[in-house]
Protein backbone atom coordinates (compact mmCIF):
# COMPACT_ATOMS: atom_id res chain seq x y z
CA UNK A 1 0.00 0.00 0.00
CA UNK A 2 1.29 3.44 -0.88
CA UNK A 3 2.22 5.76 1.99
CA UNK A 4 1.60 9.50 1.98
CA UNK A 5 4.96 10.03 3.72
CA UNK A 6 8.34 8.48 2.97
CA UNK A 7 11.22 8.97 5.38
CA UNK A 8 14.57 8.87 3.59
CA UNK A 9 18.02 8.78 5.14
CA UNK A 10 21.24 10.01 3.54
CA UNK A 11 24.18 8.21 5.15
CA UNK A 12 27.24 10.47 4.97
CA UNK A 13 29.97 7.92 5.64
CA UNK A 14 33.72 7.54 5.45
CA UNK A 15 34.85 4.26 3.91
CA UNK A 16 37.75 2.02 4.88
CA UNK A 17 39.77 1.95 1.63
CA UNK A 18 39.25 -1.27 -0.30
CA UNK A 19 37.67 -3.20 2.58
CA UNK A 20 34.30 -4.35 1.21
CA UNK A 21 33.54 -6.56 4.20
CA UNK A 22 34.16 -3.86 6.81
CA UNK A 23 32.25 -1.21 4.87
CA UNK A 24 29.30 -3.56 4.39
CA UNK A 25 29.19 -4.23 8.15
CA UNK A 26 29.29 -0.49 8.83
CA UNK A 27 26.44 0.05 6.36
CA UNK A 28 24.33 -2.58 8.11
CA UNK A 29 24.88 -0.81 11.43
CA UNK A 30 23.76 2.48 9.87
CA UNK A 31 20.62 0.76 8.56
CA UNK A 32 19.60 -0.14 12.10
CA UNK A 33 19.90 3.50 13.18
CA UNK A 34 17.98 4.69 10.12
CA UNK A 35 15.22 2.14 10.64
CA UNK A 36 14.83 3.30 14.25
CA UNK A 37 14.20 6.79 12.82
CA UNK A 38 11.48 5.36 10.56
CA UNK A 39 13.42 5.45 7.29
CA UNK A 40 12.18 3.33 4.41
CA UNK A 41 15.02 4.31 2.06
CA UNK A 42 18.69 4.68 3.06
CA UNK A 43 21.21 5.97 0.52
CA UNK A 44 25.00 5.70 0.84
CA UNK A 45 27.76 7.53 -1.12
CA UNK A 46 29.22 6.55 -4.48
CA UNK A 47 31.55 3.54 -4.13
CA UNK A 48 30.83 3.45 -0.39
CA UNK A 49 31.87 -0.21 -0.19
CA UNK A 50 35.47 0.63 -1.06
CA UNK A 51 35.93 4.41 -1.04
CA UNK A 52 36.46 6.61 -4.07
CA UNK A 53 40.02 5.75 -5.16
CA UNK A 54 40.29 4.45 -8.71
CA UNK A 55 43.70 2.91 -8.04
CA UNK A 56 41.99 0.33 -5.82
CA UNK A 57 40.39 -1.48 -8.75
CA UNK A 58 43.59 -3.15 -9.87
CA UNK A 59 42.84 -5.50 -6.96
CA UNK A 60 40.09 -8.00 -7.88
CA UNK A 61 38.85 -8.07 -4.28
CA UNK A 62 37.72 -4.44 -4.62
CA UNK A 63 35.00 -5.57 -7.04
CA UNK A 64 31.69 -7.19 -6.05
CA UNK A 65 29.24 -9.52 -7.76
CA UNK A 66 25.50 -9.86 -7.28
CA UNK A 67 25.83 -12.93 -5.05
CA UNK A 68 28.94 -11.69 -3.21
CA UNK A 69 28.80 -13.15 0.31
CA UNK A 70 30.43 -10.00 1.72
CA UNK A 71 27.17 -8.20 0.97
CA UNK A 72 25.03 -10.68 2.90
CA UNK A 73 25.12 -8.51 6.02
CA UNK A 74 23.51 -5.63 4.08
CA UNK A 75 20.95 -7.86 2.39
CA UNK A 76 19.97 -9.44 5.69
CA UNK A 77 19.70 -6.10 7.48
CA UNK A 78 17.53 -4.67 4.70
CA UNK A 79 15.24 -7.70 4.84
CA UNK A 80 15.05 -7.87 8.64
CA UNK A 81 14.48 -4.12 9.03
CA UNK A 82 12.22 -3.85 5.94
CA UNK A 83 14.17 -0.96 4.44
CA UNK A 84 15.67 -0.36 1.00
CA UNK A 85 19.43 0.20 1.29
CA UNK A 86 21.46 1.67 -1.58
CA UNK A 87 25.20 1.09 -1.22
CA UNK A 88 27.88 1.94 -3.78
CA UNK A 89 30.33 -0.52 -5.32
CA UNK A 90 32.38 -1.55 -8.33
CA UNK A 91 30.26 -4.29 -9.87
CA UNK A 92 31.36 -6.97 -12.32
CA UNK A 93 30.20 -10.43 -13.30
CA UNK A 94 32.49 -13.03 -14.88
CA UNK A 95 33.30 -12.03 -18.46
CA UNK A 96 31.19 -8.87 -18.28
CA UNK A 97 32.13 -5.21 -18.31
CA UNK A 98 32.38 -3.47 -14.97
CA UNK A 99 30.10 -0.73 -13.67
CA UNK A 100 30.24 1.87 -10.98
CA UNK A 101 27.01 0.77 -9.37
CA UNK A 102 24.35 1.49 -6.82
CA UNK A 103 23.48 -1.84 -5.23
CA UNK A 104 19.97 -1.70 -3.79
CA UNK A 105 19.24 -4.29 -1.12
CA UNK A 106 15.46 -4.62 -1.09
CA UNK A 107 13.16 -5.72 1.75
CA UNK A 108 12.29 -8.94 -0.10
CA UNK A 109 15.95 -10.03 -0.17
CA UNK A 110 16.64 -9.09 -3.80
CA UNK A 111 19.80 -7.18 -4.69
CA UNK A 112 19.07 -4.79 -7.56
CA UNK A 113 22.11 -3.52 -9.49
CA UNK A 114 21.90 -0.05 -11.04
CA UNK A 115 24.87 1.20 -13.10
CA UNK A 116 26.24 4.70 -13.55
CA UNK A 117 25.39 6.02 -17.02
CA UNK A 118 27.61 9.09 -17.20
CA UNK A 119 31.27 8.40 -16.49
CA UNK A 120 33.97 11.04 -16.35
CA UNK A 121 37.76 11.28 -16.27
CA UNK A 122 39.66 8.09 -15.44
CA UNK A 123 36.40 6.25 -14.76
CA UNK A 124 36.09 5.76 -18.51
CA UNK A 125 39.30 3.72 -18.55
CA UNK A 126 38.06 1.28 -15.90
CA UNK A 127 34.30 1.03 -16.30
CA UNK A 128 31.59 0.82 -18.93
CA UNK A 129 28.59 3.17 -18.94
CA UNK A 130 25.34 1.49 -17.99
CA UNK A 131 22.06 1.78 -19.83
CA UNK A 132 18.79 3.12 -18.44
CA UNK A 133 17.74 1.69 -15.08
CA UNK A 134 14.35 0.85 -13.64
CA UNK A 135 12.56 2.62 -10.84
CA UNK A 136 12.37 1.12 -7.37
CA UNK A 137 9.11 0.85 -5.48
CA UNK A 138 9.75 1.95 -1.88
CA UNK A 139 6.56 1.90 0.15
CA UNK A 140 4.58 2.77 -2.96
CA UNK A 141 6.91 5.64 -3.89
CA UNK A 142 8.69 5.51 -7.25
CA UNK A 143 12.43 6.05 -6.74
CA UNK A 144 15.04 6.66 -9.45
CA UNK A 145 18.71 6.02 -8.67
CA UNK A 146 21.57 8.25 -9.83
CA UNK A 147 25.32 7.91 -9.36
CA UNK A 148 27.21 11.19 -8.96
CA UNK A 149 27.77 12.76 -12.41
CA UNK A 150 24.45 11.34 -13.58
CA UNK A 151 22.88 14.20 -11.62
CA UNK A 152 24.97 16.69 -13.59
CA UNK A 153 23.41 15.55 -16.87
CA UNK A 154 19.86 16.97 -17.07
CA UNK A 155 18.65 14.25 -19.43
CA UNK A 156 19.24 11.59 -16.79
CA UNK A 157 16.65 13.06 -14.43
CA UNK A 158 14.35 13.82 -17.35
CA UNK A 159 14.34 10.13 -18.27
CA UNK A 160 13.52 9.26 -14.65
CA UNK A 161 10.65 11.76 -14.61
CA UNK A 162 9.20 10.29 -17.80
CA UNK A 163 9.15 6.89 -16.08
CA UNK A 164 7.16 8.39 -13.21
CA UNK A 165 9.85 9.02 -10.59
CA UNK A 166 8.81 10.81 -7.42
CA UNK A 167 12.23 10.65 -5.74
CA UNK A 168 15.64 11.11 -7.37
CA UNK A 169 18.23 9.46 -5.11
CA UNK A 170 21.92 10.10 -5.73
CA UNK A 171 25.01 8.35 -4.39
CA UNK A 172 27.76 10.91 -4.90
CA UNK A 173 31.18 12.37 -4.26
CA UNK A 174 31.31 16.17 -4.41
CA UNK A 175 34.48 17.87 -3.20
CA UNK A 176 35.02 21.21 -1.46
CA UNK A 177 35.49 22.78 -4.89
CA UNK A 178 32.04 21.52 -5.89
CA UNK A 179 29.85 22.68 -3.00
CA UNK A 180 27.77 24.91 -5.23
CA UNK A 181 27.48 22.20 -7.88
CA UNK A 182 26.01 19.74 -5.37
CA UNK A 183 23.25 22.10 -4.35
CA UNK A 184 22.62 23.34 -7.88
CA UNK A 185 22.45 19.89 -9.47
CA UNK A 186 20.00 18.36 -7.02
CA UNK A 187 17.89 21.49 -6.56
CA UNK A 188 17.53 21.80 -10.34
CA UNK A 189 16.67 18.14 -10.84
CA UNK A 190 14.02 18.40 -8.12
CA UNK A 191 12.51 21.67 -9.32
CA UNK A 192 12.58 20.95 -13.05
CA UNK A 193 10.69 17.67 -12.69
CA UNK A 194 8.68 18.23 -9.51
CA UNK A 195 10.22 15.33 -7.61
CA UNK A 196 12.06 15.11 -4.32
CA UNK A 197 15.84 14.73 -4.55
CA UNK A 198 18.20 13.04 -2.09
CA UNK A 199 22.01 12.94 -2.12
CA UNK A 200 24.42 10.95 0.05
CA UNK A 201 27.96 12.33 -0.12
CA UNK A 202 31.18 11.03 1.43
CA UNK A 203 32.45 12.37 4.74
CA UNK A 204 35.99 13.59 5.26
CA UNK A 205 38.85 12.96 2.85
CA UNK A 206 40.05 10.34 0.38
CA UNK A 207 42.68 9.82 -2.26
CA UNK A 208 43.26 13.32 -3.67
CA UNK A 209 39.97 14.82 -2.50
CA UNK A 210 38.23 16.53 0.42
CA UNK A 211 34.46 16.12 0.52
CA UNK A 212 32.15 19.10 0.90
CA UNK A 213 29.65 16.95 2.82
CA UNK A 214 26.19 18.47 2.52
CA UNK A 215 24.19 15.25 2.23
CA UNK A 216 20.45 15.72 2.50
CA UNK A 217 17.25 16.32 0.56
CA UNK A 218 15.55 18.89 -1.67
CA UNK A 219 11.88 19.74 -2.07
CA UNK A 220 10.19 19.57 -5.50
CA UNK A 221 10.23 23.39 -5.53
CA UNK A 222 14.06 23.28 -5.34
CA UNK A 223 14.35 24.28 -1.68
CA UNK A 224 16.90 22.57 0.54
CA UNK A 225 15.11 20.54 3.22
CA UNK A 226 18.06 19.05 5.14
CA UNK A 227 21.82 19.50 4.98
CA UNK A 228 24.65 17.69 6.75
CA UNK A 229 27.93 19.33 7.71
CA UNK A 230 31.14 17.65 6.54
CA UNK A 231 31.59 14.86 9.08
CA UNK A 232 30.00 11.40 9.28
CA UNK A 233 26.32 11.27 10.08
CA UNK A 234 22.84 10.20 9.09
CA UNK A 235 20.38 12.82 7.82
CA UNK A 236 16.69 11.85 7.73
CA UNK A 237 13.96 13.73 5.89
CA UNK A 238 10.20 13.14 5.70
CA UNK A 239 8.87 13.50 2.15
CA UNK A 240 5.21 14.44 1.70
CA UNK A 241 3.25 13.17 -1.28
CA UNK A 242 0.56 15.76 -0.59
CA UNK A 243 3.08 18.54 -1.18
CA UNK A 244 4.35 16.81 -4.31
CA UNK A 245 0.85 16.33 -5.64
CA UNK A 246 -0.10 19.95 -4.96
CA UNK A 247 2.85 21.27 -6.95
CA UNK A 248 2.18 18.94 -9.86
CA UNK A 249 -1.49 19.87 -9.94
CA UNK A 250 -0.60 23.57 -9.87
CA UNK A 251 1.77 23.04 -12.81
CA UNK A 252 -0.87 21.14 -14.74
CA UNK A 253 -3.40 23.95 -14.28
CA UNK A 254 -0.83 26.46 -15.50
CA UNK A 255 -0.01 24.34 -18.54
CA UNK A 256 3.57 23.82 -17.41
CA UNK A 257 4.91 20.40 -18.48
CA UNK A 258 6.89 19.63 -15.31
CA UNK A 259 3.97 17.95 -13.60
CA UNK A 260 2.89 15.96 -16.63
CA UNK A 261 4.47 12.61 -15.72
CA UNK A 262 2.92 9.14 -15.78
CA UNK A 263 0.52 8.38 -12.96
CA UNK A 264 -0.40 11.97 -12.22
CA UNK A 265 0.54 11.60 -8.54
Buried (B, 14 or more C-beta within 10 A) or exposed (E): EEEBEBBBBBBBBBBBBBBBBBBBBBBBEBBEBBBEEEBBBBBBBBBBBBBBBBEBBEEEEBBBBBEBEBBBBBBBBBBEBEBBBBBBBBBBBEEEEBBBBBBBBBBEEEBBBBBBBBBEEEBEEBBBBBEEBEBBEBBBBBBBBBBBBBBBBEEBBEBBBEBBBBBBBBBBBBBEEBBEBBBBBBBBBBBBBBBBBBBBBBBBEBEEBEBBBBBBBBBBEBEBBBBBEBEBBBBBBBBBBEBBBBBBBEBBEEEEEBBBBEEEB
